[in-house]
Amino acid sequence: MQTLKIENIKVGDKAELQRCFSAEEVTAFSRLSGDINPVHLDEEYASNTMFGSRIVHGALASSIFSTIFANTLPGPGCIYLKSENKFLKPVYLNDIVDYQVEVVEINSERKKVIFETRAFINGKTCIAGTAELYIPGE
């Protein structure tokens, strides 16, 4: 595995990933997290909420930013220090979600990189936020 180097990261660098979540994945996440809110698990209950149908846990939907960070930009070895997300629209089961991260600030002395994080469904923002990562390389 190649060691990460902060000097290889530039403001404006971007990475993207597309993902959707099945009912089985939402149920598995519920078991792992302990979040058994029926809006995620019970279609009859969810149909009587403002959402009208089951929705994906916000924590599950936003976890894909971590996938991008660990696997693509900045890549293996980075440490996810902080995130802030605003959930603007619900993610429903089987929605195709386009995730994007973009480097907006680099602090080379402290080995920290700030990203803008966004997720879209049909071109409309459903999650908007920021993330701070530590780059442990030399």
Secondary structure as GFF3:
##gff-version 3
##sequence-region A 1 138
A	DSSP	three_ten_helix	6	8	.	.	.	ID=ss1
A	DSSP	beta_strand	14	19	.	.	.	ID=ss2
A	DSSP	alpha_helix	23	33	.	.	.	ID=ss3
A	DSSP	alpha_helix	38	41	.	.	.	ID=ss4
A	DSSP	alpha_helix	43	47	.	.	.	ID=ss5
A	DSSP	alpha_helix	58	62	.	.	.	ID=ss6
A	DSSP	alpha_helix	64	71	.	.	.	ID=ss7
A	DSSP	beta_strand	79	87	.	.	.	ID=ss8
A	DSSP	beta_strand	97	107	.	.	.	ID=ss9
A	DSSP	beta_strand	112	121	.	.	.	ID=ss10
A	DSSP	beta_strand	124	134	.	.	.	ID=ss11
###
